[in-house]
């Protein structure tokens, strides 16, 4: 019989130490479990035979895991029966558990899809890693991360990319994308290749200016791209050069894309339209208008002169009825002469052939002359024409005939679109480097919608007074362009039922 020379006290000490060790291990086990369950990633720990040793709460929820999954050896072939969700393995998933164990101490990863009973899909990224102790694989750690949202974003991004590429490749306009800082080409669509004459592969990574050379006649202008960006994507026209050296008219718009997540220094999207044919048609139209206007003006002026002589009685006395008819013919002829003159002015403006004689002018004096011409028209409708002129108004730098035409058009319009018995106020003042003229009527006013198109060609605002007023819709278009050609500006302030105020500014003579 064996006898141990150990006292009871020593035995109690050993028992106490073992108890403390057990309690410490239990505490560490609980802490480890707590840490595992607080993780968003799902974790499964297996031994080298495929027995599941433990798993955290996240993976149970992700996979719909049954209680019988823990503690028994599992085979990948029958793993489905241990989950409440249908598990679909990706093509890179291991076929057998032995393949997982024999990893040669490296990790593998793949995706799986967990489908619940309502058809909801959760996409999980699984990473299988060996647990190594003393250079030997003693277990397997399988981590699961929910990447559903990420995959959906990637899928949506691919869809959006395909949509954008479809638009990019099939739009009729040429589109080229460049970097914001160095103007290097990132991509170009087939339409741009066709317009410029270079292939996208030749252009990518190179300076855009090498493929959009500006014609020498436009050298004085700044870069068309820069000009369009500074004007908030406004369409700019200019002459560009093709790969074969041929020059062509182009309409270009450029917009900055400041999203640095797309490209670290930002991008510029440029749209180019070949408008050569449009320019040729426009030139033909302008030539036609010029010829017709000249050919019309000469005989119409002669007819107007003879009519004036007949009305004055130079050809003998007229009966009242004859005089009435001749006056009607005279007014119609005068409208035709004015229309021919307007068309000629427009033609000169649009072809840059308008000659201006810019000299210092006494604006209040010219205003008085214009008001004298229109006094009878205002009197016929009991509309008073009031001028408020500040003292010591400096001279304005302008063309005498064109300034007179501008003032006449605006005051004439104010009379036309004012009610009988109302008033038109004309205020002249000096504002910094400009002379300002305000023409305020007491008419029906202009809506916000109509105000946007007010200065366009052949536009007439429809209201109760415009029907009687008549007109070609060219007056304000000509007025605006004549003012701007003299270095000035025009704006309109208006409210329905409260009349309109046209404000023009022309440069002072320095």
Buried (B, 14 or more C-beta within 10 A) or exposed (E): EEEEEEEEEEEEEEEEEEEEEEEEEEEEEEEEEEEBEEEEBBBBBBBBEBBBEBBBBBBBBBBBBEEEBBEEEBEBEEBEEBBEBBBBBBEEBBEEBEEBBEBEEEEBBBBBBBBEEEEEBBBBBBBBBBBEEEEEBEBBBBBBBBBBEEBEEEEEEEEEEEEEEEEBEEBEBBBBBBBBEEBBBBBBBBBBBEBBBBEBEBBEEBBBEEBBBBEEEBEEEEBBBBBBBEEEBEEBBBBBBBEEEEBBBBBBBBEEEEEEEEEEEBBBBBBBBBBBEEBEEBEEEBEEBBEBBEEBBEEBBEBBEEBBEBBEEEEEEBEEEEBEEBEEBBEEBBBBBBBBBBBBBBBBBBBEEBEBEBEEBEBBEBBEEBBEEBEEBBEEEEBEBEBEBEEEBBBBBBBBEBBBBBBBBBBBBBBBBBBEEBBBBBBBEBEEEBBBBBBBBBBBBBEEEBBEEBBEBEBBBEBEBBEEBEBBBBBBBBBBBBBEBBBBBBEBBBEEEEBBBBBBBBBBBE
